[in-house]
Each structure stands twice: as C-alpha cells, then as structure tokens.
Amino acid sequence: MTSFNEKTAFITGGASGIGLGMAKAFLNAGANVAIGDINEEQLLIAEKELKTISENVISLKIDTTDTSTLRSASTKIGDSFGHLHYLCNNAGIPGGSKILETPEERWRLVHEVNFMGPLNGINLFLPQMLEHGEPGHIVNTSSFSGIHGHGNQSAYGSSKFALVGMSEFLRNDLKDTNVSVSVLCPHVVDTNIISKLKARVSGDVLEMINQMAVDPSIVGDQVLNAIIEKEFYIFCDGIHTREMLKARCDAMLSAMDRQFPEEKND
Ligand SMILES: NC(=O)c1ccc[n+]([C@@H]2O[C@H](COP(=O)([O-])OP(=O)(O)OC[C@H]3O[C@@H](n4cnc5c(N)ncnc54)[C@H](O)[C@@H]3O)[C@@H](O)[C@H]2O)c1
C-alpha cells in the first residue's frame, strides 16, 4: 500500500483550481507539498489556506516555460524536504477557437505552456527521481479535450492531445523503473477556467456546465487514488465523457473495418 507520509510532491499551477485540490489531497495524506505558480498573489493565498491542513508546505514562484525558475524551485524543494517523489505537471492555460480564427502567437503560447511546460518539468525532475530510486509518480494534467476533439478548441485541444501522447511514450520509457506516470483528463472542473466560461453563457448551457462540473478537491482525491492504483488514464467523470470516448473508439474501429474488411472476419 502506497504511503504518502514523508514523501514530497511538487505541483505546478498549484495556487488555484485543480492544482490546489491536489495539494490539499497530498497534505491530507501526510505528504510534504511544494506548490509552484506564476501568480504570486494567488500563491500566498493558497499557501495560507494549505497551512491550515499542515505546516509541511512551501510556495514557489515559477514559470513552467522558464527552466531557470524550475531549477531554482528544485533546489528549494531539496533544501526544504529532500527527495521529490511526485511531480504534477498541472499548470495550463485555455485558448483557441476555430483554427483559422486563432492567432499564431496564441498557438505558440498555449503549446509553450500546456505542452513544453510539462516537458520542462519532466526533463528537470525525472533524472533526479530515477537517481534516488525511491518509488515516484508523474501526473500530467491534460484534458478530455486531449482524448476527444469536441468543439472548437484548436490550440488548447491540440496541446492537450500532444500531452496525452507524450505521457503514453513516457509510460513506455519508464516501464522498468520505479517511477510511474498518469495523465489526468478532466472534462469540466469547477475552477477559474470554468468560472470564466460560465460568465459567457446562460440558460441550458449554463445548467449543463453546472451539472457536469466536478469539485477540484474531488479531482485531488482521484489523483491520489490513481497513484495508489497505478492507473494511467485518470478521468474525472464517466457520464458525458463515456459517450465521447465510445464515439471516438467506434469511429476509428469502423474506419479500420471499412478499409480492411477481411481482417474483421479473421
Ligand atoms: N477546469 C477544467 O474544467 C479543466 C478541464 C480540463 C483540463 N484542465 C486543466 O487543468 C489544469 C489546471 O487548470 P484549472 O482549471 O485548475 O485552472 P486555474 O486557472 O484555476 O489553474 C491554473 C494555474 O496555473 C497557473 N499557471 C498558468 N500558467 C503558468 C505557468 N506558465 N507557470 C506556472 N503556473 C502557471 C495559473 O496561475 C493558475 O494558478 C490546466 O492544465 C487545465 O488545462 C482544466
């Protein structure tokens, strides 16, 4: 049974929303927690809130697209808590509408934060996690938009698809090691990103979002459970997402059946 006692977690984008939900879950389970975020003001508010659970928390100003800030976070985490066991590459930004309506700078920024950010975290922290040899786990926060291409989310959705893909390759790379990996694929979680969306809609759409929205603290518990169970794909609900997943898998299988009908009957 996994024990989180005296283990250390680093969560990027940990000052709010899903990252903060994960931080609470790790602290409640007895781990040391470092939250990293680009938003200094929100970091201080989050640290204060987390300290009501445990004193074993530090907050670090980082920008996941700037590796020098991750290097300095690594040193501070080592000085405060020793080895790192859990890396949660969670910081992300929304962005992108239809492909032709999304400016190139937005494409680059969204991919820089949502894809290169997690890659920077892996490149910096994974070597030390492998070297100390204690069991570890990496959680990359993607999205259900990285599993199924619904809506018009061009830059955002494609960055999240890339992160699911990278996580699958990372799983292969880590097969014979003490470090495992999960990819978190939330659909709708009640955080800042969703509050902004809710402010733009009304009526049935608003009601539907409210029905689908999962509380970030529930997502935090789902993440810890996935670490314990070594579950690779972490889904946050199984209602609307189940239909979309089934539609994607059915579409791919039926395309293969059409193109290679003889294999179907083998
Ligand atoms: N809320 C949802 O419904 C939902 C659904 C699917 C995926 N996600 C993903 O979950 C993750 C967390 O989002 P959230 O909903 O909690 O939103 P949020 O805005 O509450 O949290 C994101 C945090 O990341 C921080 N951040 C942004 N860019 C950063 C950077 N370059 N370096 C460090 N920190 C940075 C922000 O300051 C913020 O505190 C994101 O990757 C998001 O894409 C969220």
The ligand as an SDF file (V2000), in Angstrom:
LIG
                    3D

 44 48  0  0  0  0  0  0  0  0999 V2000
  -11.1280   23.2700  -15.0720 N   0  0  0  0  0  0  0  0  0  0  0  0
  -11.3950   22.4110  -16.0190 C   0  0  0  0  0  0  0  0  0  0  0  0
  -12.5590   22.1260  -16.3160 O   0  0  0  0  0  0  0  0  0  0  0  0
  -10.2910   21.7300  -16.7500 C   0  0  0  0  0  0  0  0  0  0  0  0
  -10.6410   20.7450  -17.6880 C   0  0  0  0  0  0  0  0  0  0  0  0
   -9.6410   20.0890  -18.3700 C   0  0  0  0  0  0  0  0  0  0  0  0
   -8.3100   20.3740  -18.1100 C   0  0  0  0  0  0  0  0  0  0  0  0
   -7.9880   21.3390  -17.1990 N   0  0  0  0  0  0  0  0  0  0  0  0
   -6.5590   21.5980  -16.9710 C   0  0  0  0  0  0  0  0  0  0  0  0
   -6.2980   21.5900  -15.5950 O   0  0  0  0  0  0  0  0  0  0  0  0
   -5.1320   22.3800  -15.3200 C   0  0  0  0  0  0  0  0  0  0  0  0
   -5.4420   23.3170  -14.1600 C   0  0  0  0  0  0  0  0  0  0  0  0
   -6.4550   24.2120  -14.5860 O   0  0  0  0  0  0  0  0  0  0  0  0
   -7.5410   24.8070  -13.6030 P   0  0  0  0  0  0  0  0  0  0  0  0
   -8.8540   24.5360  -14.1940 O   0  0  0  0  0  0  0  0  0  0  0  0
   -7.2590   24.3990  -12.2100 O   0  0  0  0  0  0  0  0  0  0  0  0
   -7.2920   26.3700  -13.8370 O   0  0  0  0  0  0  0  0  0  0  0  0
   -6.7230   27.5180  -12.8880 P   0  0  0  0  0  0  0  0  0  0  0  0
   -6.6130   28.7070  -13.7600 O   0  0  0  0  0  0  0  0  0  0  0  0
   -7.5120   27.5890  -11.6360 O   0  0  0  0  0  0  0  0  0  0  0  0
   -5.2640   26.9800  -12.5140 O   0  0  0  0  0  0  0  0  0  0  0  0
   -4.1770   27.0350  -13.3870 C   0  0  0  0  0  0  0  0  0  0  0  0
   -2.9970   27.6120  -12.6060 C   0  0  0  0  0  0  0  0  0  0  0  0
   -1.8300   27.5470  -13.4470 O   0  0  0  0  0  0  0  0  0  0  0  0
   -1.1000   28.7540  -13.2390 C   0  0  0  0  0  0  0  0  0  0  0  0
   -0.2390   28.9650  -14.4050 N   0  0  0  0  0  0  0  0  0  0  0  0
   -0.6220   29.3350  -15.6610 C   0  0  0  0  0  0  0  0  0  0  0  0
    0.4610   29.4210  -16.4460 N   0  0  0  0  0  0  0  0  0  0  0  0
    1.5400   29.1030  -15.6880 C   0  0  0  0  0  0  0  0  0  0  0  0
    2.9300   28.9880  -15.9440 C   0  0  0  0  0  0  0  0  0  0  0  0
    3.4550   29.2620  -17.1520 N   0  0  0  0  0  0  0  0  0  0  0  0
    3.7610   28.6200  -14.9370 N   0  0  0  0  0  0  0  0  0  0  0  0
    3.2480   28.3490  -13.7080 C   0  0  0  0  0  0  0  0  0  0  0  0
    1.9450   28.4480  -13.4010 N   0  0  0  0  0  0  0  0  0  0  0  0
    1.0940   28.8130  -14.3870 C   0  0  0  0  0  0  0  0  0  0  0  0
   -2.1660   29.8260  -13.0660 C   0  0  0  0  0  0  0  0  0  0  0  0
   -1.6510   30.9800  -12.4340 O   0  0  0  0  0  0  0  0  0  0  0  0
   -3.2040   29.0740  -12.2300 C   0  0  0  0  0  0  0  0  0  0  0  0
   -2.9690   29.2410  -10.8360 O   0  0  0  0  0  0  0  0  0  0  0  0
   -4.8010   23.0930  -16.6350 C   0  0  0  0  0  0  0  0  0  0  0  0
   -3.7300   22.4070  -17.2660 O   0  0  0  0  0  0  0  0  0  0  0  0
   -6.0770   22.9640  -17.4430 C   0  0  0  0  0  0  0  0  0  0  0  0
   -5.8630   22.9980  -18.8310 O   0  0  0  0  0  0  0  0  0  0  0  0
   -8.9440   22.0180  -16.5260 C   0  0  0  0  0  0  0  0  0  0  0  0
  1  2  1  0
  2  3  2  0
  2  4  1  0
  4  5  1  0
  4 44  2  0
  5  6  2  0
  6  7  1  0
  7  8  2  0
  8  9  1  0
  8 44  1  0
  9 10  1  0
  9 42  1  0
 10 11  1  0
 11 12  1  0
 11 40  1  0
 12 13  1  0
 13 14  1  0
 14 15  2  0
 14 16  1  0
 14 17  1  0
 17 18  1  0
 18 19  2  0
 18 20  1  0
 18 21  1  0
 21 22  1  0
 22 23  1  0
 23 24  1  0
 23 38  1  0
 24 25  1  0
 25 26  1  0
 25 36  1  0
 26 27  1  0
 26 35  1  0
 27 28  2  0
 28 29  1  0
 29 30  1  0
 29 35  2  0
 30 31  1  0
 30 32  2  0
 32 33  1  0
 33 34  2  0
 34 35  1  0
 36 37  1  0
 36 38  1  0
 38 39  1  0
 40 41  1  0
 40 42  1  0
 42 43  1  0
M  CHG  2   8   1  16  -1
M  END
$$$$
